[in-house]
Amino acid sequence: MSSRPPARYEEIAMDLARRIKEGELKEGQRISTRSLLSAHYQVSPETARRAVALLHAHGVLQAVAGSGVVVLSQAAAEEFLLSMGTRLRVVAAEEELRQLLRQRAQLDEKIESALRTVIQNTQRLLALAGDVDEILLPPGSWAHGKTIKELEIRSRTGATVLTVVRGNSEHFSPPPDFVLKGGDVLIVSGDAAARQRAREYLLAAEAPQLMAPPPNDVVK
């Protein structure tokens, strides 16, 4: 069965069948010639002829040479409408299914992209996870409202902020303009000394003075 929407001649045939079913056009009644039908429905004579031929094939109308078109059967008109209604429902269901499949394909792409991101960040964390600590930024911390760039955590302590956990959200590799808030949990990596410097730096009661750079940054 074709999944295309009804053609214009099929729409005309359905309208004529509806009029017959509802008794507007009665059995045995002679209706407009095909040329007048084309004018009534504002279609070409060929389209009107195809509509009549379709109803003739289903026993709804009878095209009699030299006598025009006669209504043949109200029951056949009702049966024709039922069959066309079924076809249109199938068409709508097929279109809905195609749309759902397209949406599923788009969702699959998003899932794959998110999964790749998780895998990449997980691999990065595993590579650095040998020396990792969690630092809870207390409410009212002097670092509240400051960006990672402003805090210069790496240059001042030698530790790297891998992730910021805020509530139920995890921000992997936060960008320099990421603004920290009291209650954030910072996951930092580095050697033991760097992690300790980061803890002291972030947990200080007030903004500390410029800290000395890590030992490996000292100019020889």
C-alpha positions as CSV (number, residue, x, y, z in Angstrom):
1,M,0.0,0.0,0.0
2,S,1.3,3.4,-1.0
3,S,2.1,5.7,1.9
4,R,1.6,8.9,-0.1
5,P,-1.2,11.3,0.8
6,P,-4.4,11.2,-1.3
7,A,-4.2,12.7,-4.8
8,R,-6.6,15.5,-5.8
9,Y,-8.8,13.0,-7.8
10,E,-9.0,10.8,-4.7
11,E,-10.1,13.7,-2.6
12,I,-12.8,14.5,-5.2
13,A,-13.9,10.8,-5.2
14,M,-14.1,10.9,-1.4
15,D,-16.2,14.0,-1.4
16,L,-18.6,12.6,-4.0
17,A,-18.8,9.3,-2.0
18,R,-19.6,11.3,1.2
19,R,-22.4,13.2,-0.5
20,I,-23.8,9.9,-1.7
21,K,-23.5,8.3,1.7
22,E,-25.3,11.2,3.4
23,G,-28.1,11.1,0.8
24,E,-27.3,14.4,-0.9
25,L,-26.9,12.4,-4.0
26,K,-29.3,9.4,-4.3
27,E,-29.1,6.1,-6.0
28,G,-30.2,6.3,-9.7
29,Q,-29.6,10.1,-9.7
30,R,-27.7,11.4,-12.7
31,I,-25.0,13.8,-11.7
32,S,-23.0,16.5,-13.4
33,T,-21.0,15.4,-16.4
34,R,-17.3,15.0,-15.9
35,S,-16.7,18.4,-17.6
36,L,-19.0,20.1,-15.1
37,L,-17.4,18.2,-12.2
38,S,-14.1,19.6,-13.3
39,A,-15.5,23.1,-13.2
40,H,-17.2,22.5,-9.8
41,Y,-14.0,21.2,-8.2
42,Q,-11.8,23.6,-10.2
43,V,-9.6,20.8,-11.6
44,S,-8.8,19.6,-15.1
45,P,-11.2,17.4,-16.9
46,E,-8.6,14.6,-16.7
47,T,-8.6,14.8,-12.9
48,A,-12.4,14.7,-12.8
49,R,-12.4,11.7,-15.1
50,R,-10.0,9.9,-12.8
51,A,-12.2,10.6,-9.8
52,V,-15.3,9.2,-11.7
53,A,-13.3,6.2,-12.9
54,L,-12.2,5.4,-9.3
55,L,-15.8,5.4,-8.0
56,H,-16.9,3.4,-11.1
57,A,-14.2,0.8,-10.2
58,H,-15.6,0.6,-6.7
59,G,-19.2,0.3,-7.8
60,V,-20.2,3.7,-6.5
61,L,-20.9,5.4,-9.8
62,Q,-21.6,4.1,-13.3
63,A,-20.4,6.0,-16.3
64,V,-22.8,5.3,-19.1
65,A,-21.7,6.3,-22.6
66,G,-24.0,9.0,-23.9
67,S,-25.9,9.2,-20.7
68,G,-23.4,10.7,-18.3
69,V,-22.7,9.5,-14.7
70,V,-25.3,7.8,-12.5
71,V,-25.2,7.1,-8.8
72,L,-25.1,3.3,-8.4
73,S,-24.8,2.4,-4.7
74,Q,-25.0,4.2,-1.4
75,A,-23.6,1.1,0.3
76,A,-20.6,1.0,-2.0
77,A,-20.0,4.7,-1.3
78,E,-19.9,3.9,2.4
79,E,-17.5,1.0,1.9
80,F,-15.3,3.1,-0.3
81,L,-15.1,5.8,2.4
82,L,-14.2,3.2,5.0
83,S,-11.4,1.8,2.8
84,M,-10.0,5.2,2.1
85,G,-10.2,6.2,5.8
86,T,-8.2,3.1,6.7
87,R,-5.6,4.0,4.1
88,L,-5.3,7.5,5.4
89,R,-4.9,6.3,9.0
90,V,-2.1,3.9,7.7
91,V,-0.5,6.9,5.9
92,A,-0.7,9.0,9.1
93,A,0.7,6.1,11.2
94,E,3.6,5.6,8.8
95,E,4.5,9.3,8.8
96,E,4.4,9.3,12.6
97,L,6.6,6.3,12.6
98,R,9.1,7.9,10.2
99,Q,9.2,11.0,12.4
100,L,9.8,9.0,15.5
101,L,12.6,7.1,13.8
102,R,14.2,10.4,12.8
103,Q,13.9,11.6,16.4
104,R,15.3,8.4,17.7
105,A,18.3,8.7,15.3
106,Q,18.9,12.3,16.5
107,L,18.7,11.1,20.1
108,D,21.1,8.3,19.4
109,E,23.6,10.8,18.0
110,K,23.2,12.9,21.1
111,I,23.7,9.9,23.4
112,E,26.8,8.8,21.4
113,S,28.2,12.4,21.7
114,A,27.6,12.5,25.4
115,L,29.1,9.1,25.9
116,R,32.2,10.1,24.0
117,T,32.5,13.1,26.2
118,V,32.2,11.0,29.4
119,I,34.7,8.5,28.1
120,Q,37.2,11.2,27.1
121,N,36.9,13.0,30.5
122,T,37.0,9.7,32.4
123,Q,40.2,8.7,30.6
124,R,41.7,12.1,31.4
125,L,40.7,11.7,35.1
126,L,42.1,8.2,35.2
127,A,45.4,9.5,33.8
128,L,45.6,12.1,36.5
129,A,43.9,10.3,39.3
130,G,47.0,9.0,40.9
131,D,47.2,12.2,43.0
132,V,43.7,13.7,43.5
133,D,42.0,15.5,46.4
134,E,38.6,17.0,47.0
135,I,38.4,20.4,48.5
136,L,35.1,21.7,49.8
137,L,34.8,25.5,49.3
138,P,33.1,26.6,52.5
139,P,30.2,29.1,52.4
140,G,31.4,32.6,52.7
141,S,34.8,31.7,51.3
142,W,36.9,34.5,50.0
143,A,37.0,32.6,46.7
144,H,33.3,32.8,46.3
145,G,32.3,34.7,43.1
146,K,35.8,34.5,41.6
147,T,36.7,32.8,38.4
148,I,39.3,30.1,38.2
149,K,41.4,32.5,36.1
150,E,41.2,35.2,38.8
151,L,42.2,32.7,41.5
152,E,45.2,31.5,39.5
153,I,45.1,28.2,41.3
154,R,47.6,26.4,39.1
155,S,50.1,29.2,38.9
156,R,49.9,29.8,42.7
157,T,49.8,26.3,44.0
158,G,50.9,24.0,41.2
159,A,47.6,22.0,41.4
160,T,45.1,21.6,38.6
161,V,41.3,21.8,39.0
162,L,39.9,18.8,37.2
163,T,36.3,19.0,38.1
164,V,33.9,21.2,40.1
165,V,31.0,19.4,41.7
166,R,28.0,21.7,42.4
167,G,25.0,20.0,43.8
168,N,24.1,17.2,41.4
169,S,26.1,18.7,38.5
170,E,29.7,17.9,37.6
171,H,31.7,20.4,35.5
172,F,34.6,18.6,33.9
173,S,37.6,20.7,33.0
174,P,36.0,23.9,34.0
175,P,37.0,26.9,31.7
176,P,39.0,29.9,33.1
177,D,35.8,32.0,33.3
178,F,34.0,29.4,35.5
179,V,32.8,31.2,38.7
180,L,33.2,29.3,41.9
181,K,30.6,29.4,44.7
182,G,30.6,28.5,48.4
183,G,29.6,24.8,48.7
184,D,31.5,23.8,45.5
185,V,33.7,20.7,45.7
186,L,36.9,21.1,43.7
187,I,38.6,18.0,42.6
188,V,42.3,18.9,42.1
189,S,45.3,16.9,41.0
190,G,49.0,17.3,41.6
191,D,51.7,16.1,43.8
192,A,51.1,16.0,47.6
193,A,52.8,19.4,48.1
194,A,50.7,21.1,45.3
195,R,47.5,19.7,46.7
196,Q,48.3,20.9,50.2
197,R,49.1,24.4,48.9
198,A,45.8,24.4,47.0
199,R,43.9,23.3,50.1
200,E,45.6,26.0,52.3
201,Y,45.1,28.6,49.6
202,L,41.3,28.0,49.0
203,L,40.5,27.4,52.7
204,A,42.2,30.4,54.0
205,A,40.0,32.6,56.2
206,E,40.6,35.6,53.9
207,A,42.3,36.3,50.6
208,P,45.9,35.3,51.1
209,Q,48.9,37.3,50.0
210,L,50.5,36.3,46.7
211,M,51.9,32.9,47.4
212,A,55.3,31.8,46.3
213,P,55.3,29.8,43.1
214,P,55.8,26.0,43.3
215,P,59.4,24.9,43.8
216,N,59.7,23.7,40.2
217,D,58.9,27.2,39.0
218,V,61.8,28.8,40.8
219,V,64.4,30.4,38.5
220,K,67.7,28.7,38.9
